[in-house]
Amino acid sequence: MTENHMNQLLAKISKKTGISPKKVLHFLGSSDPSEAFLGFNDVEEQVQRTVGSIQEHPLIAPTGVEVIGYIYETLKGKLIKLEQRER
């Protein structure tokens, strides 16, 4: 995917969600569109960061709703529940 395609995808996501491009990148764990859509090196770390972002969201944090992260191992057909990190 070229940098232009990544910028277009970021703009499209931002427009459809009403979330600023900067915040979309934050949710994706990146500050650079050219890196945001390339995947990630550490799947567990990315899931933990995503869970943390959801837990800290102003509509979730005060409710005490439990947010749990899972990784699906496609080759083994196995679902792995991640242990929650302390906040």
HUUR-V621641 format. One record per pair of residues at least 4 apart in sequence whose C-alpha atoms are under 7 Angstrom apart, sorted by sequence separation. I is the first residue (numbers start at 0). J is the second residue. D is the distance in Angstrom with one decimal. If there is no record, write none. Layout:
[[I/J/D] [I/J/D]]
This chain:
[[0/4/6.1] [1/5/6.3] [2/6/6.2] [3/7/6.2] [4/8/6.1] [5/9/6.1] [6/10/6.2] [7/11/6.1] [8/12/6.2] [9/13/6.1] [10/14/6.1] [11/15/6.1] [12/16/6.0] [13/17/5.5] [18/22/6.4] [19/23/6.3] [20/24/6.2] [21/25/6.3] [22/26/6.2] [23/27/6.3] [24/28/6.2] [25/29/5.6] [31/35/6.2] [41/45/6.3] [42/46/6.2] [43/47/6.1] [44/48/6.2] [45/49/6.1] [46/50/6.1] [47/51/6.1] [48/52/6.2] [49/53/6.3] [50/54/6.1] [51/55/6.1] [52/56/6.2] [55/59/6.7] [56/60/5.8] [57/61/6.9] [59/63/6.9] [72/76/5.6] [73/77/6.9] [0/5/6.7] [13/18/5.0] [18/23/6.4] [24/29/5.2] [25/30/6.4] [29/34/6.7] [54/59/6.0] [55/60/5.1] [59/64/6.4] [71/76/7.0] [72/77/5.1] [13/19/5.6] [24/30/5.6] [29/35/5.4] [53/59/7.0] [54/60/5.4] [71/77/5.8] [72/78/6.2] [13/20/5.4] [71/78/4.5] [24/32/7.0] [27/35/6.0] [70/78/5.8] [71/79/6.2] [69/78/6.6] [70/79/5.1] [10/20/6.6] [13/23/6.8] [69/79/5.4] [70/80/6.6] [9/20/6.3] [24/35/6.6] [69/80/4.5] [54/66/6.3] [68/80/6.2] [69/81/5.6] [68/81/5.5] [50/66/6.4] [50/67/6.7] [50/68/6.1] [47/68/6.8] [46/68/6.1] [6/32/6.1] [5/32/5.9] [5/33/6.1] [2/33/5.4]]
